[in-house]
Amino acid sequence: MDFIDRKYILLSSPYLQNFKDTGKIFKIKCIYCGDSKKNPNKTRGFFYVTDDNKTRYKCHNCQVNVSLYQFLTDHVNHLCRDYRMEKFKDNFVHTEKKEEISFEYTKSESQIGLENKIKSSNVLKYCKHISDNESAYKYLLQRKIPENHIDSLYYVENINIIRENLAEYINGEKLPDVEAIVIPFYNKDWVLTHVQCRMLNTGESFRYLTFEVEKGHEKVWGMNNIDLNKEVFIFEGALDAMCVDNAIAVAGASLNASQKFYDDNLKDYTMVYDSDYVSNTEIFNQIFKAVDHGNKVVLYDDIFVNTYMIDGEPKKLKDVNDLVKYGVVSNINKYLIANTYKGLKARLILSSLSINQLTRKSKKWENKNQSSMSGMKQRLKIKRT
């Protein structure tokens, strides 16, 4: 076994149950499936070396089979950066393709018909790891997306590659030939349910497209990453959620649309709406409904109203990612918690915003009306002349 691989397995051992060094392989209680429920001493997970001298992890129980780098990313993430630096010396970009976690599940009736076709859960094998594309990788670094989340992303040269390798979409209409960052959506059991493409170089009008991989699952990013015993922050966009600890995202859908899912699957959560709710009546009404349901919501202070000097130019921020990207807040989680409200307090703040909206609309109407009257008087003056 490679010296560096062995070193990092040993460094991981305090975090792994029933760790055993047999001399040839390392055995543990599988951290993916929990191993045997009957016998707590079972160690069916193990690290081994392939014929081409690659260190991998496999479990005889759940059949998960991933590279050591993937294992560290999933379970001992704080070691990943040092491992990558040692493994690839001065090269900070990991060039080994990252694999999705693949479990063996009992096929549903709807899956049986696909048995000899495309296995949708393996669609990520047609993508490259995000670090294989310099521009996509730099884009995420510039947005200050945390490295542990960047390492979980993929890149595809043409989004039709994904369409053509998902049985549900094979016969569908051809999509534009554009490159994209690929964001995998896993449920809490690590089943790949959706993949979202963040298009590159397509402008603001066409940026996101989400494919369904497994039917019957809510379109939610991040369920595999959260601690259900802690407060969960709910966002619309996955890239915003990646900037916050213990967060999920509903992939551009209305936060309210998945209310039943939150109630059924989360113990404590706060809903984080887009910052334009002050001017967007639809989002404003959604927040009111969430508060009426008893939910906690984030109601921002003037942070998105103020103008900031960014690179020597005045700029207004538009989302949570901007707050992180430009370093406006030092701790985004603390900021969100400090601006979280529910019940009567939330209603009072929203009511004051509603009054301000009406005042602004009234003034806008008055200004427009005055302008119209002024124009009319001018026209009448011309006619008299």
C-alpha positions in Angstrom: 0.0 0.0 0.0 1.2 3.5 -0.9 2.9 5.2 2.1 0.7 8.3 2.0 -2.5 6.3 1.6 -1.5 4.2 4.6 -0.7 7.4 6.6 -4.1 9.0 6.0 -6.0 5.8 6.8 -4.2 5.7 10.2 -4.9 9.4 10.7 -8.6 8.6 10.1 -8.7 5.7 12.5 -9.8 7.7 15.6 -13.0 8.5 13.7 -13.7 4.9 12.5 -15.3 2.2 14.7 -13.8 -1.2 15.2 -10.6 -0.2 13.3 -8.3 -3.1 12.7 -4.9 -3.3 11.0 -4.4 -6.9 9.7 -1.1 -6.1 8.1 -2.5 -6.5 4.6 -5.7 -4.5 4.8 -7.5 -2.2 7.2 -10.9 -3.3 8.4 -13.7 -1.1 10.0 -17.3 -1.1 10.9 -18.8 0.3 7.7 -19.5 4.0 8.2 -21.8 4.2 5.2 -24.4 1.5 6.1 -23.6 1.0 9.8 -22.7 -2.6 9.1 -24.5 -5.3 11.1 -27.4 -4.3 13.4 -27.2 -7.6 15.3 -23.5 -7.8 15.8 -21.8 -4.4 16.7 -18.3 -6.0 16.3 -18.7 -6.8 12.6 -16.1 -5.2 10.4 -17.2 -5.8 6.8 -15.8 -2.5 5.5 -12.1 -2.6 4.4 -9.4 -0.6 2.6 -7.5 -2.6 -0.1 -5.1 -2.0 -3.0 -6.2 -2.7 -6.6 -4.0 -4.3 -9.2 -3.0 -0.8 -10.5 -1.9 0.2 -7.0 -4.9 2.4 -6.1 -6.2 2.3 -2.6 -10.0 1.9 -2.3 -12.7 1.2 0.3 -15.3 -1.5 0.0 -18.0 -2.9 2.2 -19.2 -6.5 1.8 -22.6 -5.5 3.4 -23.8 -2.5 1.4 -21.4 -3.0 -1.6 -20.2 0.5 -1.5 -16.9 0.8 -3.4 -15.0 4.1 -3.5 -11.6 5.6 -3.8 -9.7 6.6 -0.6 -10.0 10.2 -1.6 -13.8 9.9 -1.9 -13.9 8.1 1.5 -11.9 11.0 3.2 -14.2 13.5 1.5 -17.3 11.9 2.8 -16.3 11.1 6.3 -13.0 12.7 7.4 -13.2 15.9 5.3 -10.7 17.9 7.3 -7.9 15.6 6.1 -8.7 16.0 2.4 -6.7 19.1 1.7 -3.5 17.8 3.3 -4.0 14.4 1.6 -4.4 16.0 -1.8 -1.3 18.2 -1.2 0.9 15.3 -0.2 -0.5 13.0 -2.8 0.0 15.4 -5.7 2.8 17.5 -4.2 2.6 21.1 -5.6 -0.5 20.3 -7.7 -3.5 21.6 -5.8 -6.0 20.3 -8.4 -7.1 16.8 -7.8 -7.0 15.0 -11.2 -8.4 11.6 -10.2 -12.0 11.2 -11.2 -14.3 11.3 -8.3 -16.8 8.5 -8.1 -20.4 8.7 -6.9 -21.4 6.3 -4.1 -23.1 3.3 -5.5 -25.2 1.0 -3.3 -27.1 -2.2 -4.3 -30.8 -1.6 -3.9 -33.7 -3.9 -4.5 -35.1 -2.9 -7.9 -38.7 -1.5 -7.9 -41.1 -2.7 -10.7 -40.5 0.6 -12.6 -36.7 -0.1 -12.6 -37.0 -3.7 -13.9 -37.7 -2.5 -17.4 -34.5 -0.5 -17.4 -32.3 -3.4 -16.4 -30.8 -3.9 -19.8 -30.7 -0.2 -20.6 -29.1 2.6 -18.7 -28.5 2.5 -15.0 -29.5 6.0 -14.1 -27.8 5.9 -10.7 -24.5 5.7 -12.6 -25.0 8.8 -14.7 -22.2 10.6 -13.0 -19.6 8.2 -14.6 -20.3 10.1 -17.8 -19.1 13.3 -16.2 -15.7 14.5 -15.3 -14.6 15.6 -11.8 -14.9 19.4 -11.4 -11.2 19.9 -11.1 -10.7 18.5 -14.6 -12.0 21.8 -16.0 -10.0 24.8 -15.0 -12.6 27.5 -15.9 -15.4 25.7 -14.0 -13.1 25.1 -11.0 -12.0 28.7 -10.9 -15.6 29.9 -11.2 -16.5 28.0 -8.0 -13.3 29.2 -6.2 -14.1 32.8 -7.1 -17.6 32.4 -5.6 -15.9 31.2 -2.4 -17.7 27.8 -2.4 -16.1 25.7 0.3 -13.7 23.1 -0.9 -15.5 20.2 0.5 -18.5 21.0 -1.6 -16.4 21.8 -4.7 -14.9 18.4 -4.4 -18.4 16.8 -4.6 -19.2 18.5 -8.0 -18.7 17.4 -11.6 -18.3 18.9 -15.0 -19.8 18.0 -18.3 -18.8 19.3 -21.7 -22.3 19.0 -23.1 -25.5 18.7 -21.1 -26.9 16.3 -23.7 -24.4 13.7 -22.4 -26.5 13.5 -19.3 -29.8 13.6 -21.2 -28.7 10.7 -23.4 -27.6 8.6 -20.4 -30.9 8.9 -18.4 -33.6 6.5 -19.7 -36.3 9.0 -18.9 -34.8 11.6 -21.2 -33.3 9.5 -24.0 -36.0 10.2 -26.5 -36.6 13.8 -25.4 -35.9 16.9 -27.3 -32.2 17.7 -27.9 -30.9 20.4 -25.5 -28.6 23.3 -26.4 -25.0 22.2 -26.7 -23.6 23.9 -23.6 -21.1 22.9 -20.9 -22.2 22.8 -17.2 -21.2 22.3 -13.6 -23.1 19.2 -12.4 -24.5 19.2 -8.9 -25.6 15.8 -7.6 -28.6 15.5 -5.3 -28.5 12.6 -2.8 -31.2 11.7 -0.3 -30.3 10.9 3.4 -29.5 7.3 2.4 -27.1 8.5 -0.4 -29.4 7.5 -3.2 -28.7 9.8 -6.2 -32.1 11.3 -6.9 -31.4 14.3 -9.2 -28.5 16.0 -11.0 -28.6 19.8 -11.6 -26.7 21.4 -14.3 -25.4 25.0 -13.8 -24.9 26.1 -17.3 -21.7 28.1 -18.2 -21.6 31.0 -20.7 -25.3 31.1 -21.4 -26.2 34.4 -19.8 -28.8 35.0 -17.0 -31.9 33.7 -18.8 -30.9 30.0 -19.0 -28.7 28.9 -16.1 -30.1 25.9 -14.4 -31.6 22.6 -15.6 -32.4 19.7 -13.2 -32.7 16.0 -14.3 -34.7 13.5 -12.3 -32.6 10.3 -11.7 -34.8 8.3 -9.4 -38.5 8.7 -9.3 -40.4 9.3 -6.1 -37.9 11.5 -4.3 -38.2 15.2 -3.3 -35.9 17.5 -5.3 -33.7 18.6 -2.4 -30.0 19.1 -2.4 -27.9 18.3 0.7 -29.9 15.8 2.7 -26.8 13.5 2.8 -24.7 16.3 4.4 -26.8 17.6 7.3 -27.0 16.8 11.0 -30.7 16.3 11.7 -30.2 17.0 15.4 -29.1 20.6 14.6 -30.9 23.5 13.0 -31.2 23.2 9.2 -31.2 26.2 6.9 -33.4 25.9 3.8 -32.4 27.8 0.6 -33.7 27.9 -3.0 -30.3 27.5 -4.6 -27.7 24.8 -3.9 -24.7 27.2 -4.3 -26.1 29.5 -1.6 -26.7 26.5 0.6 -23.1 25.3 0.1 -21.9 28.5 1.8 -23.8 27.7 5.0 -23.2 25.0 7.6 -26.0 22.4 7.8 -28.1 23.6 4.9 -30.3 22.2 2.1 -31.7 23.6 -1.1 -34.9 23.0 -3.1 -33.3 23.7 -6.5 -35.0 26.8 -7.6 -38.5 25.7 -6.5 -40.7 27.7 -4.1 -39.6 27.0 -0.5 -43.2 26.6 0.5 -43.9 23.9 -2.1 -41.9 21.3 0.0 -43.5 22.1 3.4 -44.7 18.6 4.0 -41.2 17.2 3.3 -39.7 19.6 5.9 -42.3 18.6 8.5 -41.8 14.9 7.8 -38.0 14.9 7.7 -36.6 17.8 9.7 -36.7 18.5 13.4 -35.6 22.1 13.5 -35.3 24.4 10.4 -35.2 28.0 9.2 -36.4 29.1 5.8 -34.0 31.5 3.9 -35.8 33.3 1.1 -34.2 35.3 -1.7 -33.3 38.9 -0.6 -35.7 40.5 -3.1 -38.8 39.7 -1.0 -39.1 43.4 -0.1 -39.9 44.2 -3.7 -41.2 40.8 -4.9 -44.9 40.5 -3.8 -45.0 36.7 -4.6 -42.0 35.9 -2.4 -43.3 38.3 0.3 -46.6 36.5 0.4 -44.8 33.1 0.6 -42.9 34.3 3.7 -46.2 35.4 5.3 -47.6 31.9 4.7 -44.5 30.3 6.1 -44.8 32.4 9.3 -48.5 31.5 9.6 -47.5 27.8 9.4 -45.2 28.4 12.4 -41.9 28.4 10.6 -38.8 30.4 11.4 -37.7 32.7 8.6 -34.7 34.9 7.9 -35.6 38.6 7.5 -32.6 40.6 6.5 -31.4 43.9 7.9 -30.1 46.6 5.5 -27.3 44.4 4.3 -28.8 44.0 0.8 -30.0 47.7 0.7 -26.6 49.2 1.4 -24.0 49.8 -1.4 -20.5 48.4 -1.0 -17.3 49.4 -2.7 -16.1 46.2 -4.5 -12.9 46.4 -6.5 -13.2 50.2 -6.5 -16.8 50.2 -7.8 -20.1 50.6 -5.9 -22.1 47.4 -5.8 -25.3 46.1 -4.3 -25.3 42.4 -3.1 -28.0 40.1 -4.2 -27.7 36.8 -2.3 -26.1 34.9 0.6 -23.3 33.8 -1.7 -22.4 37.4 -2.3 -22.1 38.0 1.5 -19.6 35.2 1.6 -17.9 36.0 -1.7 -17.1 39.6 -0.8 -16.5 39.0 2.9 -19.3 41.3 4.1 -20.0 39.0 7.0 -17.4 37.1 8.9 -19.7 34.2 10.0 -22.7 33.6 7.8 -24.4 31.2 10.1 -24.2 33.6 13.0 -25.6 36.4 10.7 -28.6 34.2 9.7 -29.3 33.2 13.2 -29.2 36.8 14.4 -31.8 37.7 11.7 -34.1 34.7 12.2 -37.7 35.5 13.4 -41.0 33.7 13.9 -44.5 34.3 15.1 -45.6 37.8 16.2 -42.2 39.4 15.8 -41.9 38.1 12.2 -45.4 39.4 11.4 -44.7 42.8 12.8 -41.5 43.1 10.7 -43.4 41.9 7.6 -46.3 44.3 8.3 -43.9 47.3 8.5 -42.4 46.2 5.2 -45.8 45.9 3.7 -46.7 49.5 4.8 -43.4 50.8 3.3 -44.2 49.0 0.0 -47.5 50.7 -0.2 -45.9 54.1 0.6 -43.3 53.6 -2.1 -45.9 52.5 -4.6 -48.1 55.6 -3.7 -45.1 57.9 -4.1 -44.2 56.3 -7.4 -47.8 56.7 -8.6 -47.8 60.4 -7.4 -44.6 61.1 -9.2 -45.9 59.4 -12.4 -49.1 61.3 -12.1 -47.4 64.6 -11.5 -45.1 64.0 -14.5 -48.2 63.1 -16.6 -50.0 66.3 -15.5 -46.9 68.4 -16.2 -46.7 67.0 -19.7 -50.4 67.7 -20.3 -50.0 71.3 -19.2 -47.0 71.7 -21.5 -48.9 70.4 -24.4 -51.9 72.7 -23.7 -49.5 75.6 -23.5 -48.0 74.8 -26.9 -51.5 74.5 -28.4 -52.5 78.0 -27.0 -49.4 79.5 -28.4 
